[in-house]
Amino acid sequence: MRVLSLSGSHVKKGNTGLLIGYLNEQIEEAAIEDLKMKSVSLAGAKIGPCKGCRKCMEAGYCVVKDDFNSIARKMLKSDLIIIGSPVYFQDVSGRVKNFIDRTYSLWHDRQLKGKKVIPVAVSAVSGEDRALETIRIWAQAHEMKIIRSVHGHGYKRGEVLRDQEAKDDVITVVHDLVGELKSEH
Ligand SMILES: Cc1cc2nc3c(=O)[nH]c(=O)nc-3n(C[C@H](O)[C@H](O)[C@H](O)COP(=O)(O)O)c2cc1C
């Protein structure tokens, strides 16, 4: 199984990246066959907003020239996409919203259909429900398969790793993922 993790935090070693990192560690320990893991920081990529030009409807890819298409190719090669965002004003960060809007180019002919998704959100206090809903609605529009969402709490860098509920959530999601993979065989 090829796993692609996308972190939408602007903060290096921030809570979103740390929670995704913990999830990746648990997936690695789950004895999944032919596991290949890749991580991409959306903060390290240049991804502008969707311009609404709709040229992707004909082209089948996004015509805007920046780093989006190389990440799109990585998504197309993966079986499981982990996409995480810090909560900004009760929703996903602008970086994540830009990214998901740009996947319009993959939506017309459902190029992401059937891929598994684990949405991840980290807030200081609240807003993770709405942020996760934004990611879930995106995944549903693409006809992807949502395994289960993970959320954590933390304000300062690193605090999310002290959130035991978040860690328990990660264990549950990995359990569900393994169950899903078994049911496919
Ligand atoms: C612009 C901005 C808006 C934020 N809005 C919220 C919010 O609505 N609710 C909340 O609980 N935390 C909010 N936070 C706190 C972050 O969600 C929290 O610190 C999170 O752990 C940051 O993740 P990161 O370290 O991966 O960037 C906000 C932080 C910033 C910078």
The ligand as an SDF file (V2000), in Angstrom:
LIG
                    3D

 31 33  0  0  0  0  0  0  0  0999 V2000
   -4.6330   32.0730   12.1440 C   0  0  0  0  0  0  0  0  0  0  0  0
   -4.9250   31.1010   13.2590 C   0  0  0  0  0  0  0  0  0  0  0  0
   -6.2250   30.8020   13.5430 C   0  0  0  0  0  0  0  0  0  0  0  0
   -6.5200   29.8710   14.5330 C   0  0  0  0  0  0  0  0  0  0  0  0
   -7.8280   29.5600   14.7700 N   0  0  0  0  0  0  0  0  0  0  0  0
   -8.1250   28.6500   15.7150 C   0  0  0  0  0  0  0  0  0  0  0  0
   -9.4830   28.2910   15.9800 C   0  0  0  0  0  0  0  0  0  0  0  0
  -10.4260   28.7620   15.3370 O   0  0  0  0  0  0  0  0  0  0  0  0
   -9.7390   27.3610   16.9490 N   0  0  0  0  0  0  0  0  0  0  0  0
   -8.7220   26.8120   17.6960 C   0  0  0  0  0  0  0  0  0  0  0  0
   -9.0240   26.0300   18.5800 O   0  0  0  0  0  0  0  0  0  0  0  0
   -7.4330   27.0920   17.4440 N   0  0  0  0  0  0  0  0  0  0  0  0
   -7.0980   27.9890   16.4710 C   0  0  0  0  0  0  0  0  0  0  0  0
   -5.7790   28.2930   16.2070 N   0  0  0  0  0  0  0  0  0  0  0  0
   -4.7340   27.5400   16.9160 C   0  0  0  0  0  0  0  0  0  0  0  0
   -4.1730   26.3730   16.0500 C   0  0  0  0  0  0  0  0  0  0  0  0
   -5.2160   25.6150   15.4760 O   0  0  0  0  0  0  0  0  0  0  0  0
   -3.3240   25.4460   16.9270 C   0  0  0  0  0  0  0  0  0  0  0  0
   -2.2950   26.1890   17.5430 O   0  0  0  0  0  0  0  0  0  0  0  0
   -2.7330   24.2840   16.1520 C   0  0  0  0  0  0  0  0  0  0  0  0
   -2.1060   23.4080   17.0600 O   0  0  0  0  0  0  0  0  0  0  0  0
   -1.7190   24.7500   15.1400 C   0  0  0  0  0  0  0  0  0  0  0  0
   -1.2220   23.6390   14.4440 O   0  0  0  0  0  0  0  0  0  0  0  0
    0.2570   23.6550   13.7800 P   0  0  0  0  0  0  0  0  0  0  0  0
    1.2420   23.6690   14.9060 O   0  0  0  0  0  0  0  0  0  0  0  0
    0.3190   22.4060   12.9780 O   0  0  0  0  0  0  0  0  0  0  0  0
    0.3210   24.8640   12.9060 O   0  0  0  0  0  0  0  0  0  0  0  0
   -5.4640   29.2370   15.2440 C   0  0  0  0  0  0  0  0  0  0  0  0
   -4.1330   29.5530   14.9490 C   0  0  0  0  0  0  0  0  0  0  0  0
   -3.8680   30.4840   13.9630 C   0  0  0  0  0  0  0  0  0  0  0  0
   -2.4200   30.7850   13.6290 C   0  0  0  0  0  0  0  0  0  0  0  0
  1  2  1  0
  2  3  1  0
  2 30  2  0
  3  4  2  0
  4  5  1  0
  4 28  1  0
  5  6  2  0
  6  7  1  0
  6 13  1  0
  7  8  2  0
  7  9  1  0
  9 10  1  0
 10 11  2  0
 10 12  1  0
 12 13  2  0
 13 14  1  0
 14 15  1  0
 14 28  1  0
 15 16  1  0
 16 17  1  0
 16 18  1  0
 18 19  1  0
 18 20  1  0
 20 21  1  0
 20 22  1  0
 22 23  1  0
 23 24  1  0
 24 25  2  0
 24 26  1  0
 24 27  1  0
 28 29  2  0
 29 30  1  0
 30 31  1  0
M  END
$$$$
